[in-house]
Amino acid sequence: MINKIFNFQFSIFNSAKRGFTLVELIIAIALFTLVAFISLGAILTIFDANRKAQSTKTVVDNLNLAIENMARVVRFGSNYYCGASSNISSVNDCSSGDNSLSVTFKGGRIIYRLCGTEIKKSENGNTNCSDSGMLTITSSDTKIEYLRFYVFNTSTSDNAQPYVLAVIKGYVGSRPTTQTTFSIQTLMSQRKLDFNP
């Protein structure tokens, strides 16, 4: 009986020292590689999502600044002109929209205009996009594809407050996986009452 117990313990001890077979090793390596690739894909997706979130924050901050600049000029300005006009007293409604807006502000003519993929601002009434007087008010990361200004109630005889509707569409980001598109509509009105009750 002792021999049987001794032989049984010896056979268990010997079988534990055998190790892995080649097939078991290949399967283990294949499973490890599969898990590593899935984990790497998840990490890359997280990095892309982070870049996209940073791009979105950049565009929101930049466009907020540009729109606030336009809104301030429209609120405290007068003589809205849908289109580009350096004439300080010109007014023009347009329900079909234009990619330029001219506003009289602090005795001068300010013009906002879509130039390529940027929104530019001229403080001296200049309408030429390539002129040094046209300053870019959007960041180089922000690409504007569409800009329309709609101007209403500029006539002083209509007893209605003048206002401007701006529609901006575009994207931020250079790679398709990190691009974020945006579409913004904002309504800006003159603060000074422009009608006689």
Protein Blocks (a to p, Z undefined) as FASTA:
>chain_A
ZZmmmmmmmmmmmmmmnopcfklmmmmmmmmmmmmmmmmmmmmmmmmmmmmmmmmmmmmm
mmmmmmmmmmmmmmmmghiaedjdfbfkbccddfkbpabdcddeehiacddddehjaccd
dfehpabfkbmklccfbdfklccfbdcdddehkbfklopacdddddddddedjbfklgcc
dddddddddfbdcbdZZ
